[in-house]
Amino acid sequence: PEVALNCRKSVISFRKKIIDYLNIGPPCPDDYLGQMATIPLPPLDPDAFKKKLLTVFNIQVPVYEWEGQVYLRYSFQAYNSEDDLEKLLSAIKDILI
């Protein structure tokens, strides 16, 4: 339970960083989150974005379109580190520039 709680805290902390960067509101309250969250992205080609994350940054996360909106979903598990989340945020910023 302690590991799961710490993972959830990391998911929430990271979500705040990314929604601040994207200048958007949270898509749901923090209470709805566990060890996974989904973030809406600006309009873009989800397949190209996902491919660039994988080929350039060696990051594999779901990026998909649903009802006309593109989303990125990430999770944080016991084997992840805060550096993994920072790498993802840096990659997202680099691609969206």
C-alpha positions in Angstrom: 0.0 0.0 0.0 2.8 2.4 0.8 4.5 1.8 -2.6 1.1 2.3 -4.4 0.5 5.6 -2.5 4.0 6.9 -3.4 3.4 6.0 -7.1 0.0 7.8 -7.0 1.7 10.9 -5.6 4.2 10.8 -8.4 1.4 10.5 -11.0 -0.4 13.5 -9.5 2.8 15.6 -9.2 3.8 14.8 -12.8 0.3 15.6 -14.1 0.4 19.0 -12.5 3.7 19.7 -14.2 2.4 18.7 -17.6 -0.9 20.5 -17.4 0.9 23.6 -16.2 3.2 23.3 -19.3 0.3 22.8 -21.6 -1.7 25.6 -19.9 -4.8 23.4 -19.5 -7.0 22.5 -16.6 -7.0 19.1 -15.0 -9.2 16.7 -17.0 -10.4 15.2 -13.7 -9.9 15.7 -10.0 -6.8 14.2 -8.4 -9.0 11.9 -6.4 -9.9 10.0 -9.6 -6.2 9.1 -10.2 -4.4 6.0 -9.2 -1.1 5.0 -10.6 -2.1 6.0 -14.2 -3.4 9.3 -15.7 -4.4 10.5 -19.1 -3.5 13.9 -20.5 -5.1 15.7 -23.4 -2.6 17.0 -25.9 -2.9 19.7 -28.5 -4.1 18.7 -32.0 -1.4 16.5 -33.6 -0.9 13.2 -35.3 -1.0 10.7 -32.5 0.8 8.0 -34.4 3.7 10.3 -35.4 3.9 11.6 -31.8 4.0 8.1 -30.3 6.6 7.0 -32.9 8.9 9.9 -32.1 8.6 9.2 -28.4 9.7 5.7 -29.0 12.4 6.1 -31.7 14.0 9.3 -30.5 13.5 9.1 -26.7 13.0 5.4 -26.2 9.7 6.1 -24.4 6.7 3.8 -25.0 3.4 5.2 -23.8 -0.1 5.1 -25.4 -0.9 8.1 -27.5 -4.3 8.0 -29.2 -7.2 9.9 -30.5 -10.7 9.6 -29.0 -13.7 11.7 -30.0 -11.6 14.2 -31.8 -9.1 14.8 -29.0 -5.5 13.4 -28.7 -4.5 11.9 -25.4 -1.3 10.5 -23.8 -1.6 8.0 -21.0 1.2 7.3 -18.5 1.6 5.2 -15.5 4.1 5.1 -12.6 5.0 1.8 -11.0 7.5 0.7 -8.3 10.2 0.1 -10.9 9.9 3.7 -12.3 11.9 6.7 -11.1 11.1 10.4 -11.0 13.8 10.7 -13.7 11.6 8.6 -16.0 8.8 11.2 -15.6 11.2 14.1 -16.1 12.5 12.4 -19.3 8.9 12.0 -20.5 8.1 15.7 -19.8 11.3 16.8 -21.5 10.5 14.7 -24.6 6.9 16.0 -24.7 8.2 19.6 -24.6 10.8 18.8 -27.3 8.3 17.3 -29.6 5.7 20.1 -29.1 8.1 23.0 -29.8 
